[in-house]
Amino acid sequence: MDEELTPLDCLMPSGTNKICLIILNQPLDKNYLNILWRKAILKACADGAANHLYSITAGDRDSFLPDYISGDFDSITAEVRAFFSDKGCRLIETANQDQTDFTKCLTILLEEIKKQQLKVNAIVVLGGLAGRFDQTMASVETLHHALSMTQLPLLIIQDSSLAYLLRAGSHRLGVNSGLEGNWCSLIPVGGPCRTTTTGLKWNLDNQVLQFGKLVSTSNTYEPVAHGNPRKPVMVTTDQPLLWSMGIHGYQE
């Protein structure tokens, strides 16, 4: 078993996973921000994400100071940049145009984790699944880059969705946190994936997922008798496979 993870542990007040947090340049959900910020042992903003953080924390900004802000700084405003600089936040300019601000921010985060010898269970990204479609696809591409950059799970959360790229191998996904929505999916972004699952209403039995043939969208979980815990979802895949799932019922 390569991976064992409850993806929505990071949003549970009682969750035990130690996380690092990356905030992307998209509108923030304050409830998600509050709980993830409290849990994170390292926090980072990718360029214009600092504008959203500055705006949504008005009145309590000193409690929301990221460890660093990185990017080519074409999005962060002069006011926001000056504020965080004056508060001692590191501003790390990354001018490489062949990578997105997300990928560059992740690279720095992984360097910091290694340098500080932090014990981390997952990296959580807030934002990246809304707005422009090309930017959503860029977020998914960063998930693919991350497979060769780190063994840590990289989870993207925004609105009512979570996305997590499963590496080739076998995975056990806990889906009994109480925050899971009704839908989940397995999407073969990047190429065909031979896949077997258990724990879903519509399982796969050594079938090939591939665009133009079969994609497991609008799936859901195996029904259980009232009062019984939901079984974990087991996924075996021969290629990286995008797991996504709905989130509901979360309140701070």
Secondary structure in CASP SS format (residue, H / E / C, confidence):
PFRMAT SS
TARGET T0000
AUTHOR 0000-0000-0000
METHOD secondary structure of the structure
MODEL  1
M C 1.00
D C 1.00
E E 1.00
E E 1.00
L E 1.00
T C 1.00
P H 1.00
L H 1.00
D H 1.00
C H 1.00
L H 1.00
M C 1.00
P C 1.00
S C 1.00
G C 1.00
T C 1.00
N C 1.00
K C 1.00
I E 1.00
C E 1.00
L E 1.00
I E 1.00
I E 1.00
L C 1.00
N C 1.00
Q C 1.00
P C 1.00
L C 1.00
D C 1.00
K H 1.00
N H 1.00
Y H 1.00
L H 1.00
N H 1.00
I H 1.00
L H 1.00
W H 1.00
R H 1.00
K H 1.00
A E 1.00
I E 1.00
L E 1.00
K E 1.00
A E 1.00
C E 1.00
A E 1.00
D C 1.00
G C 1.00
A H 1.00
A H 1.00
N H 1.00
H H 1.00
L H 1.00
Y H 1.00
S H 1.00
I H 1.00
T C 1.00
A C 1.00
G C 1.00
D C 1.00
R H 1.00
D H 1.00
S H 1.00
F C 1.00
L C 1.00
P C 1.00
D C 1.00
Y E 1.00
I E 1.00
S E 1.00
G E 1.00
D C 1.00
F C 1.00
D C 1.00
S C 1.00
I C 1.00
T C 1.00
A H 1.00
E H 1.00
V H 1.00
R H 1.00
A H 1.00
F H 1.00
F H 1.00
S H 1.00
D H 1.00
K C 1.00
G C 1.00
C C 1.00
R E 1.00
L E 1.00
I E 1.00
E E 1.00
T C 1.00
A C 1.00
N C 1.00
Q C 1.00
D C 1.00
Q C 1.00
T C 1.00
D H 1.00
F H 1.00
T H 1.00
K H 1.00
C H 1.00
L H 1.00
T H 1.00
I H 1.00
L H 1.00
L H 1.00
E H 1.00
E H 1.00
I H 1.00
K H 1.00
K H 1.00
Q H 1.00
Q C 1.00
L C 1.00
K C 1.00
V C 1.00
N C 1.00
A E 1.00
I E 1.00
V E 1.00
V E 1.00
L E 1.00
G C 1.00
G C 1.00
L C 1.00
A C 1.00
G C 1.00
R C 1.00
F H 1.00
D H 1.00
Q H 1.00
T H 1.00
M H 1.00
A H 1.00
S H 1.00
V H 1.00
E H 1.00
T H 1.00
L H 1.00
H H 1.00
H H 1.00
A H 1.00
L H 1.00
S H 1.00
M H 1.00
T C 1.00
Q C 1.00
L C 1.00
P C 1.00
L E 1.00
L E 1.00
I E 1.00
I E 1.00
Q E 1.00
D C 1.00
S C 1.00
S E 1.00
L E 1.00
A E 1.00
Y E 1.00
L E 1.00
L E 1.00
R C 1.00
A C 1.00
G E 1.00
S E 1.00
H E 1.00
R E 1.00
L E 1.00
G C 1.00
V C 1.00
N C 1.00
S C 1.00
G C 1.00
L C 1.00
E E 1.00
G E 1.00
N E 1.00
W E 1.00
C E 1.00
S E 1.00
L E 1.00
I E 1.00
P C 1.00
V C 1.00
G C 1.00
G C 1.00
P C 1.00
C E 1.00
R E 1.00
T E 1.00
T E 1.00
T E 1.00
T E 1.00
G C 1.00
L E 1.00
K C 1.00
W C 1.00
N C 1.00
L C 1.00
D C 1.00
N C 1.00
Q E 1.00
V E 1.00
L E 1.00
Q E 1.00
F C 1.00
G C 1.00
K C 1.00
L E 1.00
V C 1.00
S E 1.00
T E 1.00
S E 1.00
N E 1.00
T C 1.00
Y E 1.00
E C 1.00
P C 1.00
V C 1.00
A C 1.00
H C 1.00
G C 1.00
N C 1.00
P C 1.00
R C 1.00
K C 1.00
P C 1.00
V E 1.00
M E 1.00
V E 1.00
T E 1.00
T E 1.00
D C 1.00
Q C 1.00
P C 1.00
L E 1.00
L E 1.00
W E 1.00
S E 1.00
M E 1.00
G E 1.00
I E 1.00
H C 1.00
G C 1.00
Y C 1.00
Q C 1.00
E C 1.00
END
